[in-house]
Amino acid sequence: MTDVQDIQRRLIELDVEHRDLDAVIAMLTLDGHHDQLQLRRLKKRKLQLKDHITLLKMQLVPDVPA
């Protein structure tokens, strides 16, 4: 993915997935009948998404010579 539009499109997709996971995690936490393993996996996936989003955003920043 080198094209800026592709990166921006992927960022939007990952942001949506990240927000969806946040909502699911919050709902499971409030429910009280949640599976600890499932909750841990969802939180891990959310962190992976955040890392991937950060890497993609860094690709959008132009390199500035020092």
N, C-alpha and C positions, 0 to 999 in steps of 0.2 A: 504494500500500500504506500505509494509515493505521492499519489495525487491528493491535493488538499481537500477536494470535495469528497473523495472516498474516506479520508480520515475523519472529516466532519460528520459524515453520514454514520460512520461506525461509532463515533463518540455519542451521537444521539441515541443509537441503539443500546449502547452500554449504559448510558445514563438512565434510560427507561428501565432496563433490567435491574439496575442498582436500586432505583426507587421502588420497584415492585418487590424486590427482596426485602427492602427495609419495611415495607408495609406488611409483608407476610411474617417477618420476624416479630414485629410489634404485635400483630394479631395473635401469634402463637404464645408470646410472652404473657399477654393479658388473659388469654384463655385459661391458663393454669394446667391444662391437660396436654402439655406438649412433650414431645420426645426429645430428650437431651441430645441424643446423637444427631437427629435431624436438625435441631436448632444449631448445633455446632457446625454442621456441614453448610447450612445456609449462611451463617456468619463468615465462614471461611471463603465461600464463593463470593460473598459481598466484598470482602477484602481483596480478593483476586481481581474483581471487576474494578475496584478503586485503583489498584496498582496499574492495571491495563489502561484505564482512562488517563492516569497521570502520564504514562509513557507516550500515549498518543498526543496529549496536549503538548508535551515537550517537542514532539516532531513538528508541530505547527509553529513553534517559535523559531524565527530565523536566527542563524548563527551570526553573532556580532564579533568581529575581530577585536582582540584585546589591545 
